[in-house]
Amino acid sequence: MALGPQQLLELYRQMVLIRQTEERLEELFRAGEIYGSLHLCIGQEATVVGACASLRSDDYMTATYRGHGATLAKGTSLKGFMAELFGRETGCCRGRGGSMLLADLTVGNLGCSGIVGGAIPAAVGAALGARLSKSDRVAITFFGDGATNQAVARARQGEGPTLIEAVTYRLAGHMFGDPETYRSKSEVAEWRSRDPLKVLGERLKERGVKEAAIEAIHREADAALEEALTFARQSPEPEETQCADHVYV
């Protein structure tokens, strides 16, 4: 089914928010305001936004440690997301998960895994639980090509799951500080010309969406980011005496 201009505009709005969030996080990490490691999904926004657009808030999702975009696309508030990256009590994991281990049960995000392929069995378990309880909930998982040697055997045997290969390209390095010696600048430049935001922006114009409307979306994303950053910076850090709370069952 073809999407109308307004539906496409909403998808574009989500993609812009994710892109500008990732770019801002890179600046914050470089400035030392957030810690740990940072795995950006710049260039891969269309995959998570398109997939999550069909899900309900009570459907299940898991993802890899590169899960910022998936987390926001599934419905986590920008304020809760940003506070989590800052390690604050108001974060979606109350500051215990951080960049790599985001989760938000209120919108069905069962968690991002730092183990390659680790999110796949969690999604399978969620789907099995939905079937046993006779629920119509569905489960989706996002994983990179490094995990395919753990995902494909079951799919080949025709035992139920649908495997979708989304051919996309990460424009940022593997993580912040990556020298990217495994690819050439010309390769990145070629894929940058196919940037999903650029492609969708052009399609929106072809469908009659005005340039002013597209520019307004970028300004709205900037404003939302500033509000989320203020919220995160002003939020309290977890008390040291509570460091193990909400961590162990």
C-alpha positions in Angstrom: 0.0 0.0 0.0 1.4 3.4 -1.0 1.8 5.9 1.7 0.3 9.4 1.4 2.3 12.6 1.8 1.2 13.1 5.5 2.3 9.5 6.4 5.6 10.0 4.7 6.0 13.4 6.4 5.6 11.7 9.8 8.2 9.1 9.0 10.5 11.8 7.8 9.9 13.7 11.1 11.0 10.6 13.1 14.1 10.1 10.9 15.1 13.7 11.3 14.8 13.5 15.0 16.9 10.4 15.2 19.6 11.8 12.9 19.8 15.1 14.7 19.9 13.3 18.1 22.8 11.1 16.9 24.7 14.1 15.6 24.2 15.9 18.9 25.3 12.8 20.9 28.5 12.7 19.0 29.2 16.3 20.0 28.3 15.6 23.6 30.5 12.5 23.7 33.4 14.5 22.3 32.9 17.2 24.9 32.9 14.6 27.7 29.3 15.2 28.8 28.4 11.5 28.3 30.5 8.5 29.0 31.1 4.9 28.1 31.0 4.0 24.4 28.9 5.4 21.6 27.6 3.4 18.6 25.7 5.6 16.2 23.2 4.6 13.6 23.6 7.5 11.3 22.4 6.5 7.8 20.2 3.6 9.1 17.3 5.6 10.3 14.8 4.5 7.6 15.1 0.8 8.7 14.0 1.3 12.2 11.4 4.0 11.5 9.8 2.0 8.7 9.7 -1.2 10.7 8.3 0.3 13.9 5.7 2.3 12.1 3.6 -0.9 11.8 3.9 -1.9 15.4 1.7 -1.1 18.3 3.1 0.1 21.6 2.4 -3.3 23.2 4.3 -5.2 20.5 7.7 -6.4 21.4 11.1 -5.2 20.1 14.7 -6.0 20.8 17.8 -4.5 19.2 21.6 -4.5 19.2 23.9 -2.2 21.1 23.4 0.3 18.2 19.8 0.8 19.4 19.3 4.6 19.7 17.2 4.9 16.6 15.2 1.7 17.3 14.5 2.9 20.9 13.2 6.3 19.7 11.3 4.8 16.8 9.5 2.3 19.2 8.2 5.3 21.2 10.6 6.1 24.1 10.3 9.8 24.9 13.3 11.9 23.9 13.6 13.2 27.4 13.7 9.7 28.9 16.2 8.6 26.3 18.5 11.6 26.7 18.4 11.3 30.5 19.4 7.7 30.2 22.4 8.6 28.1 23.4 11.0 30.8 23.1 8.3 33.4 20.3 10.1 35.3 17.5 8.7 37.5 14.9 10.0 35.1 16.2 7.9 32.2 14.2 5.1 30.7 16.4 2.6 32.6 16.8 5.0 35.6 20.4 5.6 34.5 21.4 1.9 34.7 21.4 1.0 31.0 23.2 3.7 29.2 23.8 3.9 25.5 24.3 0.2 24.7 21.6 -1.4 26.9 18.5 0.7 26.4 15.1 -0.8 27.3 11.6 0.6 27.9 8.9 -1.9 28.8 6.2 0.9 28.6 6.6 0.8 24.8 7.5 -2.9 24.4 11.3 -2.4 24.1 12.6 -5.5 25.9 16.2 -4.3 25.6 19.2 -3.7 23.4 21.9 -6.3 23.8 25.7 -5.7 23.9 26.2 -9.3 22.7 26.2 -9.8 18.9 23.0 -11.8 18.1 22.0 -11.7 21.8 18.7 -9.8 21.1 17.4 -12.5 18.7 16.5 -15.2 21.2 14.9 -12.6 23.5 12.5 -11.7 20.6 11.8 -15.3 19.9 10.9 -15.9 23.5 8.6 -12.9 23.5 6.9 -14.2 20.3 6.5 -17.6 21.9 5.0 -16.1 25.0 2.5 -14.1 22.8 1.5 -17.3 21.0 1.1 -19.3 24.2 -1.1 -16.6 25.7 -3.1 -16.4 22.5 -2.2 -12.7 22.1 -1.9 -11.0 18.7 1.2 -9.2 19.8 4.2 -9.5 17.5 7.9 -9.4 18.2 10.6 -7.7 16.0 14.3 -7.7 16.4 17.0 -5.7 14.7 20.5 -7.1 14.2 23.5 -6.4 11.9 25.2 -8.6 9.4 27.7 -9.7 12.1 24.8 -11.6 13.7 23.5 -13.4 10.6 25.4 -16.6 11.2 23.2 -17.0 14.4 19.8 -16.0 12.7 19.6 -17.7 9.3 19.4 -21.5 10.1 16.0 -21.3 11.7 14.6 -19.2 8.9 15.9 -21.6 6.3 14.0 -24.5 7.9 10.8 -22.6 7.5 9.9 -22.7 11.2 8.0 -19.4 11.3 10.0 -16.2 11.5 10.2 -13.8 8.5 13.7 -12.5 7.8 13.9 -9.1 6.2 17.2 -8.0 4.7 17.3 -4.2 4.7 20.3 -3.1 2.6 21.4 0.0 4.4 24.7 1.6 5.2 26.1 3.1 8.5 27.6 6.5 7.7 29.2 6.8 11.1 32.0 4.6 12.2 31.5 1.4 14.3 31.8 3.6 17.4 33.1 7.0 18.4 36.8 7.3 17.6 36.8 4.5 15.0 39.6 5.3 12.4 37.5 3.4 9.8 40.4 1.8 8.1 38.1 -0.9 6.8 36.5 1.4 4.2 37.4 4.2 1.9 36.2 7.7 2.0 34.9 7.3 -1.6 32.8 4.4 -0.5 31.2 6.5 2.3 30.7 9.4 -0.1 28.9 7.1 -2.5 26.5 5.9 0.1 26.1 9.4 1.6 24.6 10.4 -1.8 21.9 7.8 -1.0 21.3 9.1 2.5 17.7 8.0 3.4 16.9 11.5 4.7 17.9 13.1 1.4 16.0 10.5 -0.6 12.8 10.8 1.4 13.1 14.6 1.4 13.2 14.6 -2.4 10.2 12.2 -2.6 8.2 14.5 -0.2 8.8 17.4 -2.5 7.7 15.3 -5.5 4.5 14.6 -3.6 3.8 18.3 -3.1 5.3 18.9 0.3 6.7 22.4 0.5 10.3 23.1 1.4 9.1 25.2 4.3 7.3 22.3 5.9 10.5 20.2 5.6 12.6 22.9 7.2 10.1 23.3 10.0 10.6 19.6 10.9 14.3 20.2 11.3 13.7 23.2 13.6 11.2 21.2 15.6 13.7 18.5 16.1 16.3 21.0 17.3 13.9 22.5 19.8 12.9 19.0 21.1 16.6 18.2 21.5 17.3 21.3 23.5 14.4 20.6 25.8 15.5 17.0 26.3 19.1 18.1 27.0 17.9 20.6 29.6 15.8 17.9 31.2 18.7 15.4 31.3 21.2 17.9 32.6 18.9 19.0 35.4 17.9 15.5 36.4 19.4 13.8 39.5 22.0 11.1 39.3 21.1 7.8 41.0 22.2 7.6 44.7 25.3 5.5 45.3 23.4 3.5 47.9 20.8 2.5 45.2 23.3 1.4 42.6 22.0 -2.2 42.6 18.3 -1.3 42.6 16.4 -2.4 39.5 19.4 -4.3 38.3 19.0 -7.8 39.8 15.8 -9.8 40.0 
